[in-house]
Amino acid sequence: MKFRGNKKPYLIRVTAAALFFAAEIFAFFPAGRFLTGLLSFNFAPAAARLITDFSITALLIVAANLLIAFFFGRFYCSVFCPFGLLQDIIGTIFRRKTGRTVNLPSLRYTILVITVVFMLAGVTSVLRFLDPYSNFGNIISGLINIKTVPVITFIPLLIIFLLVVWKNRIFCTMVCPAGTVLGLCSKLSPKKLCISKDICKGCGVCERECPTGAINSKEKYLDNERCIRCMRCIAACPGGGIRVFDTEKEKFVPSRRSFIISGIVAAAAAAVLVKGKELAIAIAEGLKPRPICPPGAGSIENFVSKCTNCGLCVEHCKGNVLKKPDSEYETVHVDFSDGKCEFDCKNCSDLCPTGAIRKMTLKDKQNCRIGLAKFNREICSKCGLCASKCPKGAISFTPGQLPVYNASECIGCGACQNICPVSAIEIVAINTQSQI
């Protein structure tokens, strides 16, 4: 793009977005643990946590995002949202110019209603596919573990690539539930971005450069609900016809058809609310064999109903036991093949953005039973290594004899399974986690 207008706002926005994007990627690497706090600012996971597992922190994050959108517009979508920034990169590489697109409020409101109703029912399956942060995390985590993850992990990347090549950031304006909520706040804002009818010459440059199709240069109208404040229009306008945070009033009057359609969908989705928990249980029961969940998940039913598979816990698991969904398990799960659940680590509890893994103190985590050991005494070599590595003292050993296992003290951390030289020990899943 050749700038012909005020470049400063655009360059500031791009610089800030680039810094946040780099930081959010680095946060998925072990060395970037200190940056994970930035990820907690993502809107959809915080909203999910607020609904499914209320916390003051989630409330403050959601409120902050809504207030920013109300007073300044959807800067979240162009500066903070990593999935949105990924779309910007794809669009820039392929030089996509959107131009004006059809506005379909009924579609985005319907998607939002369905998403919220499912979340109220304790089912995050819809959000899992539509949440920009979770999709971004899934992609980055997949790229980090590209040799071991299934190809299906990269379907979101393929879909967003095709959408961007087709209509640039149409996902943000027509599909994304987080974008819809923030767009409504921006629409209601007392100060908006608008086209000055006195200054604008109707050249159409701003309309061609807008990645969301929110500008109608012929009518000199800018739709603040779909505008993501990328500042491309300001940088492109040769006459300075785009005014920032103008006080021009714009009434929010959705069409009658939008209300009717959204109402019908809401009524239908309300029925799902009644059976939401049963659906979560049915999904969980379909995961055979039963997986071991991270400490703090409670049960597989609870975990499946809240986890969006963003992959943050997987990448920061010190014991390397948390794994992404695979052909055997359709959710994040514990696998002791490569390690053990480190006794002094609670990263998954600290970092989970949706509340699928509850916050715990280190002491609570160390007393959280996630499974039980199963011994094959026929192949036990009587080496005693399991007893020496058990952090809870659940295994006692006398030289020359078989180890004695006290199930009441076991938390299923996998230390014994991990150290056993003859694979005589296996940690098996339990229905519900408990404190011992």
N, C-alpha and C positions, 0 to 999 in steps of 0.2 A: 504494500500500500504506500502510495506517495502522499505524504502529509501536506495539506494545503491550509490547514487551520491552526488552532491552538493545540500544540503537541504536548504541552506540559502535563495536563491531567491524564492523558493516555499513557505517557511514559512513566508517570508515578504509579499508576495502576498496574502496568505491566511489570515494573520492577518489584513492587510489593507481591504481586501474584507469583512471580518467579521464585522469590525468596521463600514464600510459604510452600510452594509446590516442592521445591528441593528439600525443605525441612520435613514435609510430610512423607516424602519418600524415604528419607534417611531415618525417620522414626521407626520404620519397620525393620531396620537392621539392629543387631544387638548393641552396637556402639551408639545408636541414636536413642537409647532408652530415655535420656533426659529431655528429648523433644516430644515424647508421647503426649505431654500435656496439651500441645497444640491440637492434637487429634480430638481431644475431648470437646473442642469448640464446635465440632461438626453438628449440625442442627438435627438431622433425622435420628441418629443414635440417642442423642440426649432426649428428644421427644419420646422415643420408644421407652427409654428408661423411666421417664416421668410418668408414663401411662402404666407400664407393667411392673415397675419397681421404684416407687416414688422416692426421690431424694432431693434435698435442698440444692445440691450442686447442679443436678439436671434442670431444676426449675430456673436457677439463675442463668444457665447457659441458654435455655430456650427463650427466656425473657430478654436477654441481651441481644440475641439474634433478631427477635421480633422488633425490638426498639430501634435497632440499627436500620432495619428495613423500613420501618415507619418514618424515621426522620431523614434517612439518606438514600433509600432505595436498596435494590438487591445487590449491594456490593459483596455480600457473602458469596454469590454465585460467580463473581468474576475475580475475587481475590482469595477467598478462603477455601472454597469447595474444590478438592483435588480432582474430582471427576469432571467438573466443569473446565478446569485448567487443562486437563488431558484433551478435552474436546477442542479447546483453543489451539493447542499444539497441532492436532490433526488438521484442523481447519486452515491453519497458517501454512502448513507444509503443502497442502493441496490447493491452497489459494481459493478457498470456498467463499463465494459471495452469495448471501441469502436473498436479499431483496425482500419485498413485501410477501408475507405468507398469510394464508387464511387463519383467522383467529377462531379456535374451537374451545371456548370456555366450558361447554358441556362435557367435553372429553376429559379435561384436566380436573374439573370439579368431581366428576364421577370417580375417577381414579383416586382422588384424595379421600372421598367418602368411603370407598371400599377399603382403602389402606387403613384409615383410622378405625373403622368398625372392626376389622380383623385384629388390630392392635388392642382394642378394648376387650376383645374376646381372648386375648393372650396368645394370638397366633401371628408370628412375624413372617410367615411365608411370602406374603405379598411384598412387604417392605424389603425382604431379603433380595428380591429381584429388582426393586425400583430405587432403593436407597443409593444415592451416588457415592457416599463414603464407603459403604460395604462393598459395592462393586469395585471401587478403586482399590480397596484393601485386598480383595480377592485376586485382582489382577497383579498387583505388586507382589503379594505373597506367592502367587503362582510363578511369577518370573524369577523370584529368588530361589524357588525350589523346582525349577523348570524340568529337571531330570526325573523327578519323582511324582509330580502331579499329573492327573489325567488331562487329556486335551480339552475336555468339557469345561475345565476351569476358565478357559479363554474365550468362551462364547460371549460373555458380556463385552469383551474387547472388540470382537468381531461385529457385534450388533451396533455398538456405539460408533465404530469406524464407518459402517455403512450409513448410519443416520447422519453423521457429520458430512460425509461426502454427498449425501442427498440434499439435506436442508440445514447444514451447519448445526446450530444448537437447538434444534427442534425438541430434543429430549427434555431440555430444561424448561421449555415453554409449554409443552403439551403433555408430558408424561410425568416428570419428577414431582412427587407429592410435596417434598420440601420446598421446591421452587414455587409451587402453587400457593402455599401458605405465605411465603415471603413476598410473593407477587401481590397478594391481596393487601398485605400491610403497606407495600409500596404504592399501591393504587389509592389507598386511603390517606396517604401522606399529605400533610398541608403544604409541603414544598415538593415540587416535581421538576423533572427534566422536560423541557418543552421546546417547540420550534417557534421562533419569533416570526409572526406573520408579517411584521413590518420590515424585517431584515432579510428573511429568506427569499431567494430568487427562484426557487423551484428547480434547481439543477439536478436533484435526485441523487447526488453523491452520497449523502448520509443514508438514504434508503438502501443503496447498493452495498454499503459497507456494514450495515447493521447485521450482526450474526443471528439475531433472533427474529428478524422480520417484523420488528415492532414499529417501524416508521412508514408512514404514508406521506410521501413528499408532495403528492398532488393536493392532498387536503391539508397539508402542513400539520399533521397530527403525529404525536409520539405516544405509544401505549406504554405507560409506566408500569403496568402489571407485568408485561413481558420484558421490559427493558432490564438488562442485567448490569447496567452502569459500566460497560466495558470502555466507554469514552472514545470509541472509534469514530462516532459521528462528529464529535467535537473536533477531533484531530483532522477529520476529512473536510469539514465544512469550510469553504474558502472565504465565506463572508461573516463568520461568527454568528450564524443564525440559531445555534443551539444554546439555550440558556440553562444554566445549572441551578437547581433548587429554586425554581421560580415559584411564585405564590399563586399562579393561575389555578383556578378551581376546576376540578373534573369530577363529575358525579359518577358514582359506581352504581350502575343499574343493569344487572344481569337480565337477559331476556327471559320472558315467561317460559319459553321452551327449556332453557337451562334449568330453571327451578323445577319444572315438572319432571324432567329426565333425572336430575339429581335426587329428587324426592322419591321417585320410583326405585332408583338404585339403592337409596338409603333404606327404604322399607325392605327391599330384598336382602340387603346386607345385614339388617337387624336380625333376620332369621338365623343368619350365620352366627351372630353373637351368642345366641342361645346354645348352639352346638359347637362353639369355638373350642372349648377345652376338650370335648370328645374328639374333635378333629386332630388336635395336637397329640392326644394319646394314640389315636389310630396311626398317625404318622410315625410316632415313636415305636409303636409295636411292630411296625413294618420293618424296622431296622434289626435285622437278624444276622448274626447273633447280637445280643444286647451289648452295647458299647459301654466302656467305662468313661464316666464324665469327669471333667476337671473338678478339683475340690472347690466347693461353693456353688456347684450347679444344682444341688439338691436331688434331682432325679432326671432321667433322660426326657421325661414328658415336659418338665419345667424348662429344661435346657433347650429343647427343640422349639418350644413356644416363644423363646426370647432371643436365641442366637441368630445373627444374620450372616455368620460365616465371613466376617471381615478379615480374619487371619492375624489380627494383632497379637492375640495370646499365643498363637503358634510360633510366631517369629521371636517372641521374647521368653519362651519357655527355657529356663536354664538347663533342665534335665533332658531337653529334646524329646519329650514324650507326648506332647500335644501335636496331633497331626490333622491336616486338612481333610475334608470329605474325600472319600475314594470309592472304589468299586464295591467295597465291603460295607462301609459305613457312610451314610449320607449326611453326616454332620461332623463337626470337630470332635475328636475323641482322643482318649489316652491309649498310647501304644508303647509298651515297655521293651520293644525290640532294640531300641537304640539308647536306652538310658533308664533313669528312674525319676520319680517326682521328688525333686530336691527338697529336703526337709526344711531348709531355711529360705526357701523362695516362695513368694506369693505374687509374682508378677501378673499372672492371669487374673487374679482377684483385683489387683490394683488398676489394671489397664482395660478391663472389659467395659466398653462404652454403653452397652444396652442393659446391663443388669442381669444378663444370662448367668454370669458368675458373680455371686454377691460379694460385697466388700467384707473382708475378714481381717482380724488381727493375725499376726504371725502365730500366736499361741492357738487361736481357733483353727487356723489352717493345719497346724501340726497335730491337732486332735480330731481332724475331719476324716472320717472313714469313707473312702471312695470305692473300696473293693476288699476282698478277702483272699488270702493265699490258699492255694490248693496244692498239696504235696503228693508226689508220686514216690512212695517209700521204696518201691521195688527197684528204682534206678538210682536212689540217693547214694552218694559216695561217702557219706558221713564225714565230710571235710570240715564242717562247722562254719564255713564262710558266711552262710546266711545269718547265723546267730551273731556273728561279729559285726555285720553291717546293718542289722535292724535298728533303726533309730529309736524305736519304742520299747525295745527289750521284749518283744512278743515271742521271740524264739530263744530257747535255752539249749545248751549243748554240752554233753559229756563225751570226751574223746572215746571213740570206738563204738558209740551208740548213735541211734537215730536222733535227730533234733526233736525237741518237744515244742509244739506250737500252741500258743495261747491266743485263740481267736479274739478274745475280748479286748486284747491290747493292740490288735493289728489295725492299721489304717489303710492298708493296701497301697503303699507308696511305691512298691515294686523294687525296693532295694535288694530283697532276697532273690527275686527272680532274675534281676540284672546280674548278680554276682555268681549265681549257681553255675558251676562249670559243666554240669551234665543235664541241664534243663529239666530238673526234677520239680521245679516250682513254677506255678502259673497263678497270676492274679486274676480273679474272676469278678465280674460286675455284680453289684448289688442293686436292689430295686430303688432304695432311697438312702442317700448319704445321711450320716449321723455324727454327732459329737461323742467321743468316748471319754 
